[in-house]
Structures are given as structure tokens and as C-alpha cells.
Amino acid sequence: MFEVLFGLDWLGEQFSTSTQRLVVTIATVGVLLYVVVSYQRIQNWLSTRTRALYADFVTMFLLFCACGVALAVILGVWQETTLITNEFERLNPQSPEIARAVISAILLLSGFIVTRFVRRVIQELFSSSTAVTDHQREVTHRLTQVAIWALTMVVILGVWIDDLNGLLVGAGLFGAGLGMAAKQTLSSVLAGFVLMFSRPFEIGDWIEVQDSEGTVTDISIFNTRIQSFDGEYIMVPNDIIASGMIINRSRRGRLRVEIEIGVDYTADVERAAELAEQTLQDLEIAQTAPAPHVVSKGFGDSAVLLSARFWIDKPSARRRWRARTAGVTAIKDAFDEEGIKIPYPQRELSGRAERGGFVLANDEGIEPASADAANSDDDSSGSHAAQYDERTDARSKRADSDSGRDANSDGDGSDSESDEDGERVAPSEDG
């Protein structure tokens, strides 16, 4: 077979010019690319007519054959097969390097075949199970793939290196240092695996974690992505989710909505509860099973509190608020038609005079102060007030008298100045 593949130098004689060889090379590469692109289509076609595992082997064999034939044609066109054959014949078949290279190639090919085989086995085992999601199936395949390739590389290194103890010790120390440096990341990765297989929630569920609430859009190994009802995308590390409390409101496919109603104390509470329950039963969004019901919740400051409860399917934030709005509107209209009052918040203020003193828990009383003492206190307080008023009046009178004296003194000064001027002017007139 190898003689046939490496004996295509006659193609170089058929296509002697460089242009012809280049055209043949491009055509060969194009055919190979078509085979590679059609690989998945051929595999799916064979899977519908035989077992998927057999289809994998057949398509893999066809792919390797196509690559070998394309390589041989290109080498033959350019007349390079003889050179490669001569170099291969010069090699010593007894050389350990050749044996190691062949073993390494076989191990790599075996690892590739085993990973595809394991993938098919995982798909066949988990495809019929509804408890395993596509994401969990893909994670399982990736883990097995990493394990198989890691084992393959260790075996290949063992073929080329006689003593792997030093290499393994160094790898162990490197892994320990990497684990200490990336402690938080490794914790998130382990928590991600726990979440994927414990499945407290799935993609599309409405959950509440810590202070974040929204719909799960993606679950990765490192974090979980949540879209809030405000349109924000929140990325929560998996270790926080695994160590905290998770509320899944869409796990069972239904959600209970509760509306608190206040009914006036003078109203018929039983009739109000019956009317509210009948109104909720007529809602289109409310489920018939479990049926809506209304219970008395307690006594409020201004009303008797009722709790109206009903269930909705396909829970989401939008459906919950729509159901709550529809319930509140319907109950309000029904109460208005029946004349049942929903009171406003109100307070009652009352006062009373203490007679006979204060009464303690042991029936011992404290006598009030005597009337004379009260009257004397009132008289003393009145006298104090009168004295304060007298002092205030006296202070006001002093201020008025001071301002009057200032005004008089100003007037006298002006008159004296006038007189003096008159006395000075008078002699001049006589003269």
C-alpha cells in the first residue's frame, strides 16, 4: 500500500509544467476540504442506517484515507515521493527512536478514537434519561475527554522518558502552587460541578440568590448568569450560590399569589371573604386546582385583615404582577358593588379625667393633691405671672421716658442756639 501511495511520481511526468502542477494541487486540496466539510453530513447519514459507533469508525477511516491520498497525489505531482522514500530507507528500522515515534503516533490515534467512542457511549446512555440535561451531558463528555488525553500524554512521556518521578513531583508542586494562587477560581469550578449535577435550578428558571433575582440564562463552570427584571445581566460566582440560600419560584411550574385585603370592622367579614373567593375563581389567570381561597389573617389598626390566595401556572415576574393586578382590581370592583368598605388608615383620640388618683396593679391608690394646695399653687403661679407683667410694664415705661427726655433735650438745645444767634444779630441791627 505504501508503495502505491509513494509511487506516484509518474504524475509529475503527466503534468510537467508548474502551472499544471499548481492546478492539480489546488484541485486536490479543494477535494480534501470538501471531504472535511462533508464529514459531519456523511456521519449523520450513516448514523440513520447503522449504529452511531459504526458510523464514527467508517467516517474516521474515510477521513484518514482522504488525507493520505491527497498527500500522496501532491507529492507525486511535484515528484517528491522518491526523495521521501529514500530518506525513509536510510533510517535504521532497529532504532529505538523510530519505535517510540510509531508508538506515540499509535497512542495519539488511540486517544482520538477512544474519546469519540466515549462521547458516543455517553450520548446513548444519557439520551434516554430526562434527568440529565444537554449541558450536563456535554460537561461529562469534556471531563472524560480531558482525563483520556491526560492519561495518553502521560503514557507518551513514559515512552520517551525512562524516569517520570521527577517530572511528576514537579507537576505536583506546580499544581499545589497553582491551587493556592487560584483558590477562589478552583472553588467556583468545584461549586459549578456541584450545581450542574445537583440541579437546584436550570436555564430559564426564575430564582432569587442573595440580593439578586431574575431568570437564569446560562450556567458555566465558573459562574451563573441571571437576567434581572430590569434588563440587567448579573454574573454570580458559583461558590456564592453553592454556599447561600436559593429560592426557585418556577421549580414546580406554578406559583401562589397572595393579596392582603382590609375590611371595615362594621362589615360582614364572612360575606367579604366569600365574595373575594368567588371573584378570584372567576379570574382567567387563576388555576382551578388548587382552588383560590381566602383566610382571615388578623386584626389591623383600621380593618380586619383577609388574605386572598390563588395559584398561577408558568410562573414569571410578569405573570405574577399581572395576576396580582387583576385580582386587586376585581376584588375592589366586587366590594364596591356590594357596598363593602375598605377603610382608610384611621386613629381614634380620647381623653378622660383622673378621679380618685392613679390606681396601681395591687389596688393601691395614690391620693391626688388637695384642692387648697392646688389653689395655692394656682395663686402662686398667678402672682408670679402678675409680677412678671408688672416688671415688663415698668421696663417699657422707663424706655419711653428715656426717649422723651432725649427728645426734649434736643429741642432745648435748638432754642438756645436760636437765642444766641438772635443776641448776636441784634446789635448789628441797632447799629
CORKAVEN-V576957 format. One record per residue. RES is the residue in three letters. PSI is psi in degrees with one decimal (NA if undefined). Layout:
# CORKAVEN-V576957
RES_PSI ; RES_PSI
This chain:
# CORKAVEN-V576957
MET_-43.0 ; PHE_-33.5 ; GLU_-35.2 ; VAL_-43.0 ; LEU_-41.0 ; PHE_10.8 ; GLY_39.1 ; LEU_28.6 ; ASP_-20.2 ; TRP_-19.5 ; LEU_-30.8 ; GLY_-30.5 ; GLU_-33.1 ; GLN_-36.2 ; PHE_87.9 ; SER_-31.7 ; THR_157.5 ; SER_-33.1 ; THR_-44.3 ; GLN_-42.6 ; ARG_-38.7 ; LEU_-38.9 ; VAL_-43.4 ; VAL_-39.8 ; THR_-45.0 ; ILE_-40.2 ; ALA_-40.5 ; THR_-44.6 ; VAL_-37.4 ; GLY_-43.0 ; VAL_-41.3 ; LEU_-42.4 ; LEU_-37.7 ; TYR_-40.4 ; VAL_-41.6 ; VAL_-41.9 ; VAL_-36.7 ; SER_3.6 ; TYR_-49.1 ; GLN_-37.2 ; ARG_-42.1 ; ILE_-40.1 ; GLN_-42.7 ; ASN_-37.5 ; TRP_-41.5 ; LEU_-31.8 ; SER_-28.7 ; THR_-15.9 ; ARG_-11.8 ; THR_-175.7 ; ARG_147.7 ; ALA_-32.3 ; LEU_-42.2 ; TYR_-37.7 ; ALA_-36.5 ; ASP_-46.2 ; PHE_-42.6 ; VAL_-48.3 ; THR_-33.2 ; MET_-41.0 ; PHE_-42.4 ; LEU_-38.4 ; LEU_-43.7 ; PHE_-40.2 ; CYS_-41.2 ; ALA_-41.5 ; CYS_-41.1 ; GLY_-43.6 ; VAL_-42.0 ; ALA_-41.6 ; LEU_-41.8 ; ALA_-39.9 ; VAL_-44.5 ; ILE_-42.4 ; LEU_-37.2 ; GLY_-38.6 ; VAL_-40.2 ; TRP_6.7 ; GLN_48.4 ; GLU_-0.6 ; THR_-34.7 ; THR_-39.8 ; LEU_-43.2 ; ILE_-37.6 ; THR_-41.9 ; ASN_-42.0 ; GLU_-37.5 ; PHE_-35.4 ; GLU_-26.7 ; ARG_-25.0 ; LEU_144.3 ; ASN_114.2 ; PRO_-22.3 ; GLN_-1.4 ; SER_135.6 ; PRO_-25.0 ; GLU_-38.3 ; ILE_-42.4 ; ALA_-41.0 ; ARG_-39.7 ; ALA_-42.2 ; VAL_-43.3 ; ILE_-40.2 ; SER_-42.4 ; ALA_-41.7 ; ILE_-39.6 ; LEU_-41.9 ; LEU_-44.6 ; LEU_-39.8 ; SER_-41.3 ; GLY_-40.0 ; PHE_-43.8 ; ILE_-41.7 ; VAL_-40.3 ; THR_-39.9 ; ARG_-37.0 ; PHE_-44.4 ; VAL_-37.5 ; ARG_-44.4 ; ARG_-39.2 ; VAL_-43.5 ; ILE_-41.7 ; GLN_-41.3 ; GLU_-35.0 ; LEU_-41.2 ; PHE_-10.5 ; SER_-30.0 ; SER_-2.7 ; SER_123.2 ; THR_-10.8 ; ALA_-12.8 ; VAL_123.7 ; THR_168.1 ; ASP_-36.3 ; HIS_-42.3 ; GLN_-36.3 ; ARG_-41.6 ; GLU_-39.3 ; VAL_-40.7 ; THR_-41.9 ; HIS_-42.0 ; ARG_-39.3 ; LEU_-45.0 ; THR_-35.8 ; GLN_-44.3 ; VAL_-41.4 ; ALA_-42.8 ; ILE_-44.3 ; TRP_-34.9 ; ALA_-43.1 ; LEU_-39.3 ; THR_-43.7 ; MET_-36.1 ; VAL_-40.8 ; VAL_-40.9 ; ILE_-41.5 ; LEU_-35.8 ; GLY_-28.2 ; VAL_-38.1 ; TRP_-24.7 ; ILE_129.1 ; ASP_-40.9 ; ASP_112.8 ; LEU_4.0 ; ASN_-46.5 ; GLY_-40.5 ; LEU_-41.9 ; LEU_-38.8 ; VAL_-44.0 ; GLY_-40.3 ; ALA_-37.1 ; GLY_-43.9 ; LEU_-40.5 ; PHE_-41.2 ; GLY_-38.8 ; ALA_-43.7 ; GLY_-39.9 ; LEU_-37.3 ; GLY_-38.7 ; MET_-37.5 ; ALA_-34.6 ; ALA_47.5 ; LYS_-45.1 ; GLN_-40.4 ; THR_-44.1 ; LEU_-36.6 ; SER_-41.0 ; SER_-37.7 ; VAL_-46.3 ; LEU_-41.0 ; ALA_-33.6 ; GLY_-41.7 ; PHE_-39.5 ; VAL_-44.2 ; LEU_-37.1 ; MET_-33.2 ; PHE_-25.6 ; SER_-27.3 ; ARG_58.2 ; PRO_-21.1 ; PHE_164.7 ; GLU_173.4 ; ILE_129.9 ; GLY_-8.4 ; ASP_151.7 ; TRP_111.0 ; ILE_164.9 ; GLU_120.2 ; VAL_124.2 ; GLN_-120.2 ; ASP_12.6 ; SER_139.0 ; GLU_136.6 ; GLY_-161.9 ; THR_133.7 ; VAL_125.0 ; THR_-24.8 ; ASP_146.2 ; ILE_111.6 ; SER_-178.5 ; ILE_-30.6 ; PHE_-38.7 ; ASN_172.0 ; THR_131.5 ; ARG_129.9 ; ILE_135.1 ; GLN_116.1 ; SER_170.4 ; PHE_-5.6 ; ASP_5.2 ; GLY_9.9 ; GLU_142.3 ; TYR_123.4 ; ILE_129.6 ; MET_113.7 ; VAL_123.6 ; PRO_144.2 ; ASN_-29.5 ; ASP_-32.2 ; ILE_-40.6 ; ILE_-42.9 ; ALA_-28.1 ; SER_-2.9 ; GLY_-175.7 ; MET_133.3 ; ILE_129.4 ; ILE_116.0 ; ASN_107.0 ; ARG_-8.3 ; SER_18.9 ; ARG_-43.5 ; ARG_-0.5 ; GLY_9.9 ; ARG_161.0 ; LEU_141.0 ; ARG_134.3 ; VAL_133.8 ; GLU_133.5 ; ILE_125.7 ; GLU_130.2 ; ILE_136.0 ; GLY_124.8 ; VAL_139.4 ; ASP_147.0 ; TYR_-23.9 ; THR_-6.9 ; ALA_165.5 ; ASP_105.1 ; VAL_-40.4 ; GLU_-41.0 ; ARG_-38.3 ; ALA_-43.0 ; ALA_-40.9 ; GLU_-42.1 ; LEU_-41.6 ; ALA_-40.8 ; GLU_-42.1 ; GLN_-35.9 ; THR_-42.0 ; LEU_-33.5 ; GLN_-26.4 ; ASP_-7.0 ; LEU_137.3 ; GLU_-32.6 ; ILE_-16.4 ; ALA_139.3 ; GLN_149.6 ; THR_-23.5 ; ALA_119.7 ; PRO_146.2 ; ALA_150.9 ; PRO_148.1 ; HIS_157.5 ; VAL_133.1 ; VAL_153.1 ; SER_128.3 ; LYS_-31.2 ; GLY_-175.3 ; PHE_121.4 ; GLY_-179.1 ; ASP_-33.0 ; SER_-6.0 ; ALA_164.1 ; VAL_127.0 ; LEU_127.6 ; LEU_148.2 ; SER_112.3 ; ALA_125.6 ; ARG_136.0 ; PHE_163.3 ; TRP_148.8 ; ILE_153.3 ; ASP_170.3 ; LYS_60.8 ; PRO_135.4 ; SER_165.6 ; ALA_-39.3 ; ARG_-43.6 ; ARG_-35.2 ; ARG_-44.8 ; TRP_-33.6 ; ARG_-42.1 ; ALA_-42.2 ; ARG_-42.8 ; THR_-43.3 ; ALA_-39.9 ; GLY_-44.6 ; VAL_-43.7 ; THR_-44.6 ; ALA_-41.9 ; ILE_-40.4 ; LYS_-44.1 ; ASP_-41.1 ; ALA_-40.5 ; PHE_-36.9 ; ASP_-39.0 ; GLU_-36.2 ; GLU_-5.5 ; GLY_21.8 ; ILE_125.0 ; LYS_132.4 ; ILE_102.0 ; PRO_155.2 ; TYR_159.1 ; PRO_130.8 ; GLN_157.9 ; ARG_145.4 ; GLU_126.2 ; LEU_130.1 ; SER_152.0 ; GLY_156.8 ; ARG_149.9 ; ALA_141.6 ; GLU_119.1 ; ARG_137.5 ; GLY_13.0 ; GLY_176.9 ; PHE_140.7 ; VAL_125.2 ; LEU_177.2 ; ALA_-27.1 ; ASN_21.5 ; ASP_13.4 ; GLU_134.4 ; GLY_155.0 ; ILE_115.1 ; GLU_141.4 ; PRO_164.2 ; ALA_149.7 ; SER_160.2 ; ALA_-36.4 ; ASP_-40.8 ; ALA_-40.0 ; ALA_-42.0 ; ASN_-40.6 ; SER_-38.8 ; ASP_-38.6 ; ASP_-41.0 ; ASP_-43.0 ; SER_-41.2 ; SER_-35.2 ; GLY_-41.8 ; SER_-40.3 ; HIS_-40.0 ; ALA_-39.6 ; ALA_-43.0 ; GLN_-38.1 ; TYR_-39.5 ; ASP_-39.8 ; GLU_-42.1 ; ARG_-37.2 ; THR_-42.2 ; ASP_-41.9 ; ALA_-40.7 ; ARG_-37.6 ; SER_-41.4 ; LYS_-40.7 ; ARG_-39.8 ; ALA_-39.8 ; ASP_-43.7 ; SER_-38.5 ; ASP_-42.8 ; SER_-34.4 ; GLY_-43.1 ; ARG_-39.0 ; ASP_-40.2 ; ALA_-42.2 ; ASN_-41.5 ; SER_-37.4 ; ASP_-40.7 ; GLY_-44.4 ; ASP_-37.8 ; GLY_-40.8 ; SER_-37.7 ; ASP_-43.3 ; SER_-39.8 ; GLU_-36.5 ; SER_-42.2 ; ASP_-43.5 ; GLU_-41.2 ; ASP_-39.6 ; GLY_-42.3 ; GLU_-35.8 ; ARG_-30.9 ; VAL_-30.9 ; ALA_-48.1 ; PRO_-35.4 ; SER_-33.9 ; GLU_-42.9 ; ASP_-40.2 ; GLY_NA
